[in-house]
Amino acid sequence: VHTLIPWIRTVPARHGRAELIISVDENGNANHDSTSTGGMYGTRTFSYDHHCHTGSSTPSVIVKPRPNTTIRTSHSGSCVCDSLVFTMMRFDVLTFQVPDIAAAKAFYMDILGMHAIDDSIGYANDGLKLRFAKCDTQRKATSRDAYWKIGITIKNLDHAVAFLKENNVSCSAEPSQFLDIGYLCHLRDPSGLGIELLQQGFEGKHVETQLLGGHAIGGQATLAHISIRVSDLEKAKLWCEETHGMRLMSIQPVDLFGFTLYFYTWSDEEIPGDLRSKDIREWLWARPYAMLELQHIGGSSFLRKLPPGSAGPTKIVCCNGEREIEIDCSKDLEL
């Protein structure tokens, strides 16, 4: 929050639509446009980003929040707004349908270290939580599936993999540094659903074991990524940016394998570098909230949707403390 002119407080500049307009006279008295905001007091959810400007004769503030961002306004004395507080939407709960709910819960809790949070399970941070519903069969994944995996970021991958081996859980390969993306490995849950374990630091840049607490995996983990494949990149970007107001956090070309990764979420954090730079990736993996990862394969057209009755994601609930939105994985994400 900073002062544009003595009687107006506002927020850093962005761009968008759906205006909240507050005008003041030369004495700082507010003239609030209730038709744009639904009233001076209380809470209202707006669309799109915000930016601010002042007029030449009658100063005004135009605030344009992102979609699914809540703005709270309050009036204090002769100030137009004593505060403008934006509460960002976040990915909250992912529902998987699985053939054996008890086995799925046991795996994610006993092996991956999640714990009960209300009617879900998850880690003690702002990452995703999981719920489960019943289906008929396990997942038989292919490289042409629209749904790919979930990603769990951790601080010491070798420590986590040692624990998995002690509990007779196999990864598809030993942990390795994948190009300039990250130090990672993959495994599958009892329903055949893919899981990526991704160290927050590149190979050799881990947190020492003695500094980790609690469960060998759960004590250092964030359920951070929902990863899907898209054939129509522009359609997917429009859905993320315009429909839901997400922000593009990183672009990661993997030319050797013919695909590019795009990471989206709701965040106003300052990104410490260019979106394509490998220098921001360790910072990205250390974020304490979840993101949607899009894998776009050049020239790709057909992607297989979830077979009827098969294990896979069904819905994602997103919230910001004020309201919830539900994303239908089949209809909205074409999974």
C-alpha positions as CSV (number, residue, x, y, z in Angstrom):
1,V,0.0,0.0,0.0
2,H,1.4,3.4,-0.9
3,T,0.2,7.0,-1.2
4,L,-0.6,8.3,-4.6
5,I,-1.9,11.7,-3.3
6,P,-2.3,12.7,0.3
7,W,-5.9,11.5,0.6
8,I,-5.8,8.4,-1.5
9,R,-4.3,5.1,-0.6
10,T,-4.2,2.3,-3.1
11,V,-2.2,-0.6,-4.4
12,P,0.5,-1.4,-7.1
13,A,-0.5,-1.1,-10.8
14,R,-1.8,-3.9,-13.0
15,H,-4.3,-4.1,-15.8
16,G,-7.8,-5.4,-16.4
17,R,-11.5,-4.5,-16.6
18,A,-14.5,-4.4,-14.2
19,E,-13.9,-1.1,-12.4
20,L,-14.3,0.0,-8.8
21,I,-14.2,3.8,-9.1
22,I,-13.8,6.1,-6.1
23,S,-13.6,9.9,-6.7
24,V,-12.7,12.6,-4.3
25,D,-12.9,16.4,-4.3
26,E,-10.1,18.8,-3.5
27,N,-10.8,18.5,0.2
28,G,-10.5,14.7,0.1
29,N,-14.3,14.0,0.5
30,A,-15.3,10.7,-1.1
31,N,-17.8,10.3,-3.9
32,H,-18.3,6.6,-4.1
33,D,-19.8,5.0,-7.2
34,S,-22.0,2.3,-5.6
35,T,-23.3,1.1,-9.0
36,S,-19.8,-0.2,-9.8
37,T,-19.1,-1.8,-6.4
38,G,-22.4,-2.7,-4.8
39,G,-22.0,-0.3,-1.9
40,M,-19.2,1.3,0.1
41,Y,-19.0,-1.3,2.8
42,G,-18.7,-5.0,2.9
43,T,-17.2,-7.4,0.5
44,R,-17.6,-7.8,-3.3
45,T,-15.8,-10.1,-5.7
46,F,-14.7,-8.3,-8.9
47,S,-13.2,-9.4,-12.2
48,Y,-9.8,-9.0,-13.7
49,D,-6.6,-7.2,-12.5
50,H,-6.4,-3.7,-11.0
51,H,-4.6,-0.5,-11.8
52,C,-4.8,3.0,-10.5
53,H,-4.8,6.5,-11.9
54,T,-5.7,10.0,-11.0
55,G,-7.7,12.4,-13.2
56,S,-6.6,15.9,-14.0
57,S,-9.3,17.8,-12.0
58,T,-11.0,15.2,-9.9
59,P,-8.6,12.6,-8.7
60,S,-10.0,9.1,-8.9
61,V,-8.8,5.5,-8.2
62,I,-9.8,2.7,-10.5
63,V,-9.2,-0.7,-9.0
64,K,-9.5,-3.7,-11.3
65,P,-8.9,-6.9,-9.4
66,R,-8.2,-10.3,-11.0
67,P,-11.0,-12.7,-11.5
68,N,-11.8,-14.7,-8.3
69,T,-10.1,-12.1,-6.1
70,T,-11.9,-10.5,-3.2
71,I,-11.5,-6.9,-2.4
72,R,-12.5,-5.5,1.0
73,T,-13.0,-1.7,1.3
74,S,-13.3,0.4,4.4
75,H,-14.0,4.1,5.0
76,S,-12.0,6.1,7.6
77,G,-12.4,9.8,8.1
78,S,-11.8,11.8,4.9
79,C,-9.8,9.1,3.3
80,V,-11.3,7.3,0.4
81,C,-10.1,3.9,1.4
82,D,-8.3,3.2,4.6
83,S,-7.3,-0.2,3.1
84,L,-7.7,-2.3,0.0
85,V,-7.1,-5.9,0.9
86,F,-7.0,-8.5,-1.9
87,T,-7.5,-12.1,-0.9
88,M,-6.2,-14.4,-3.6
89,M,-8.0,-17.5,-4.7
90,R,-6.0,-20.8,-4.3
91,F,-6.2,-24.4,-5.3
92,D,-7.6,-26.1,-2.2
93,V,-9.0,-29.6,-2.6
94,L,-8.5,-32.2,-5.4
95,T,-10.9,-35.1,-5.6
96,F,-9.7,-38.4,-7.0
97,Q,-12.0,-41.3,-7.8
98,V,-10.3,-44.6,-6.8
99,P,-11.3,-48.2,-6.6
100,D,-10.2,-48.7,-3.0
101,I,-10.6,-45.6,-0.9
102,A,-9.1,-47.2,2.3
103,A,-6.0,-48.2,0.4
104,A,-5.6,-44.8,-1.1
105,K,-5.9,-43.0,2.2
106,A,-3.5,-45.4,3.8
107,F,-0.9,-44.8,1.1
108,Y,-1.1,-41.0,1.2
109,M,-1.2,-40.8,5.0
110,D,1.2,-43.6,6.0
111,I,3.7,-43.5,3.2
112,L,3.5,-39.9,2.0
113,G,2.8,-38.4,5.4
114,M,-0.4,-36.5,4.9
115,H,-2.8,-36.1,7.8
116,A,-6.6,-35.5,8.2
117,I,-7.7,-31.9,7.6
118,D,-11.5,-31.6,8.1
119,D,-12.9,-34.0,5.5
120,S,-9.7,-34.1,3.4
121,I,-6.1,-35.1,3.9
122,G,-3.0,-33.0,3.2
123,Y,0.0,-31.3,4.6
124,A,0.2,-28.4,7.1
125,N,0.6,-25.6,4.5
126,D,-1.4,-23.9,1.7
127,G,-0.8,-26.7,-0.8
128,L,-3.6,-28.9,-2.2
129,K,-5.5,-31.4,-0.1
130,L,-7.1,-34.6,-1.3
131,R,-10.5,-36.2,-1.1
132,F,-11.5,-39.6,-2.5
133,A,-14.6,-41.0,-4.2
134,K,-15.3,-44.6,-5.4
135,C,-14.8,-45.9,-8.9
136,D,-14.4,-49.3,-10.6
137,T,-10.9,-49.7,-11.9
138,Q,-7.3,-48.7,-11.5
139,R,-5.7,-46.2,-13.8
140,K,-3.8,-47.5,-16.8
141,A,-1.8,-44.5,-17.7
142,T,-0.5,-43.7,-21.2
143,S,1.7,-40.8,-22.6
144,R,-1.4,-39.6,-24.5
145,D,-3.6,-39.1,-21.4
146,A,-4.9,-35.5,-20.8
147,Y,-4.4,-36.1,-17.1
148,W,-0.7,-36.5,-16.1
149,K,0.2,-36.4,-12.4
150,I,0.3,-34.6,-9.1
151,G,3.6,-33.0,-8.0
152,I,4.8,-33.0,-4.4
153,T,7.7,-30.6,-3.7
154,I,10.1,-31.6,-0.9
155,K,13.3,-30.3,0.7
156,N,15.4,-33.5,0.6
157,L,14.5,-36.0,-2.1
158,D,17.1,-38.6,-1.2
159,H,15.8,-38.7,2.3
160,A,12.3,-39.2,1.0
161,V,13.3,-42.0,-1.4
162,A,15.2,-43.8,1.3
163,F,12.0,-43.8,3.4
164,L,10.1,-45.2,0.4
165,K,12.6,-48.0,-0.1
166,E,12.3,-48.9,3.6
167,N,8.6,-49.3,3.1
168,N,8.9,-51.3,-0.1
169,V,7.6,-48.5,-2.4
170,S,9.4,-48.3,-5.7
171,C,10.1,-45.3,-7.9
172,S,10.2,-45.6,-11.6
173,A,13.9,-44.7,-11.5
174,E,16.4,-43.3,-9.1
175,P,16.2,-39.5,-8.4
176,S,18.1,-37.5,-11.0
177,Q,18.4,-33.9,-12.2
178,F,16.1,-33.6,-15.2
179,L,17.8,-31.0,-17.5
180,D,17.4,-27.5,-15.9
181,I,13.9,-28.4,-14.6
182,G,14.7,-30.0,-11.3
183,Y,15.9,-33.0,-9.2
184,L,13.0,-35.5,-9.2
185,C,11.6,-39.0,-9.5
186,H,8.2,-40.6,-10.1
187,L,6.1,-43.3,-8.6
188,R,2.5,-44.5,-8.6
189,D,-0.2,-44.8,-5.9
190,P,-2.2,-47.9,-5.4
191,S,-4.8,-46.7,-8.0
192,G,-2.1,-46.3,-10.7
193,L,-2.1,-42.5,-10.4
194,G,1.2,-40.8,-11.1
195,I,3.1,-38.8,-8.5
196,E,6.2,-36.7,-9.0
197,L,8.5,-36.0,-6.1
198,L,10.4,-32.8,-6.9
199,Q,13.2,-31.3,-4.7
200,Q,12.8,-27.6,-4.1
201,G,16.6,-27.2,-4.8
202,F,18.5,-28.6,-7.8
203,E,20.6,-31.7,-7.3
204,G,22.9,-31.3,-4.3
205,K,21.0,-28.3,-3.0
206,H,18.9,-30.0,-0.3
207,V,18.0,-29.3,3.3
208,E,20.1,-31.4,5.7
209,T,18.2,-34.4,7.2
210,Q,18.7,-33.2,10.7
211,L,16.8,-30.0,10.0
212,L,13.7,-31.8,8.8
213,G,11.0,-32.7,11.3
214,G,8.2,-35.2,11.7
215,H,7.3,-37.7,9.0
216,A,10.2,-38.4,6.6
217,I,8.1,-37.1,3.7
218,G,5.1,-35.3,5.2
219,G,7.4,-33.2,7.4
220,Q,9.0,-31.6,4.4
221,A,6.3,-31.7,1.7
222,T,3.8,-29.5,-0.2
223,L,1.2,-30.9,-2.6
224,A,2.1,-28.2,-5.2
225,H,1.2,-29.3,-8.7
226,I,-1.8,-30.6,-10.7
227,S,-0.2,-31.5,-14.0
228,I,-2.2,-31.9,-17.2
229,R,-1.5,-32.1,-20.9
230,V,-3.1,-29.7,-23.4
231,S,-3.3,-29.8,-27.2
232,D,-4.9,-26.3,-27.6
233,L,-2.5,-24.0,-25.7
234,E,-4.3,-20.8,-26.5
235,K,-7.6,-22.1,-25.3
236,A,-6.0,-23.4,-22.1
237,K,-4.2,-20.0,-21.5
238,L,-7.5,-18.1,-22.1
239,W,-9.3,-20.3,-19.6
240,C,-6.5,-19.8,-17.0
241,E,-6.0,-16.1,-17.5
242,E,-9.3,-14.6,-18.6
243,T,-11.9,-17.0,-17.2
244,H,-10.2,-17.5,-13.8
245,G,-7.7,-14.7,-13.5
246,M,-4.7,-16.9,-12.9
247,R,-1.2,-15.6,-13.4
248,L,1.5,-17.3,-15.5
249,M,4.4,-18.0,-13.1
250,S,6.9,-19.8,-15.3
251,I,7.5,-21.0,-18.9
252,Q,9.8,-24.0,-19.2
253,P,10.7,-25.2,-22.7
254,V,12.0,-28.8,-22.9
255,D,13.1,-28.8,-26.5
256,L,14.9,-32.1,-26.2
257,F,11.6,-33.9,-25.7
258,G,9.4,-31.5,-27.7
259,F,7.2,-30.0,-25.0
260,T,6.9,-26.8,-23.0
261,L,5.6,-26.5,-19.4
262,Y,3.4,-23.5,-18.2
263,F,2.7,-23.0,-14.5
264,Y,-0.4,-21.0,-13.5
265,T,-1.8,-20.0,-10.1
266,W,-3.2,-17.0,-8.2
267,S,-0.4,-15.0,-6.8
268,D,0.8,-11.4,-6.4
269,E,4.3,-12.4,-5.4
270,E,7.1,-10.7,-7.2
271,I,8.7,-13.2,-9.6
272,P,12.5,-12.9,-9.2
273,G,13.4,-13.0,-12.9
274,D,12.2,-13.7,-16.4
275,L,9.4,-16.4,-16.8
276,R,11.6,-18.5,-19.0
277,S,14.7,-18.2,-16.9
278,K,16.0,-21.4,-15.1
279,D,17.2,-19.1,-12.3
280,I,13.6,-18.7,-10.9
281,R,12.8,-22.4,-10.9
282,E,14.1,-23.3,-7.4
283,W,12.2,-20.3,-6.1
284,L,9.1,-21.6,-7.9
285,W,9.4,-25.1,-6.4
286,A,9.6,-23.6,-2.9
287,R,6.3,-21.8,-3.2
288,P,4.0,-23.0,-0.4
289,Y,0.8,-23.0,-2.6
290,A,-0.4,-25.1,-5.5
291,M,-0.2,-24.5,-9.2
292,L,-1.7,-25.9,-12.4
293,E,1.0,-27.2,-14.7
294,L,0.2,-27.4,-18.4
295,Q,2.3,-29.6,-20.6
296,H,2.0,-28.6,-24.3
297,I,3.4,-30.9,-26.8
298,G,4.1,-29.4,-30.2
299,G,1.9,-30.8,-33.0
300,S,-0.2,-32.7,-30.5
301,S,-3.9,-33.0,-31.3
302,F,-5.5,-36.0,-29.7
303,L,-5.4,-36.6,-25.9
304,R,-7.2,-39.4,-24.1
305,K,-9.8,-38.5,-21.6
306,L,-10.4,-40.4,-18.4
307,P,-11.9,-43.8,-19.3
308,P,-15.4,-44.4,-17.7
309,G,-15.0,-45.9,-14.3
310,S,-11.3,-45.5,-14.2
311,A,-9.3,-43.9,-11.4
312,G,-8.5,-40.2,-11.9
313,P,-9.3,-36.6,-10.9
314,T,-12.9,-35.5,-10.9
315,K,-13.0,-32.0,-9.4
316,I,-10.9,-29.3,-7.9
317,V,-12.3,-26.9,-5.3
318,C,-10.6,-23.4,-5.1
319,C,-11.3,-20.9,-2.4
320,N,-10.1,-17.6,-1.0
321,G,-11.8,-17.6,2.4
322,E,-14.8,-15.7,1.1
323,R,-16.1,-18.0,-1.6
324,E,-15.4,-21.2,-3.5
325,I,-15.4,-22.2,-7.1
326,E,-15.5,-25.8,-8.3
327,I,-13.6,-26.9,-11.4
328,D,-15.1,-30.0,-13.2
329,C,-12.0,-31.9,-14.4
330,S,-13.9,-33.5,-17.3
331,K,-15.9,-30.4,-18.5
332,D,-13.5,-27.6,-17.6
333,L,-10.1,-29.2,-18.0
334,E,-11.1,-31.8,-20.6
335,L,-9.6,-34.6,-18.6
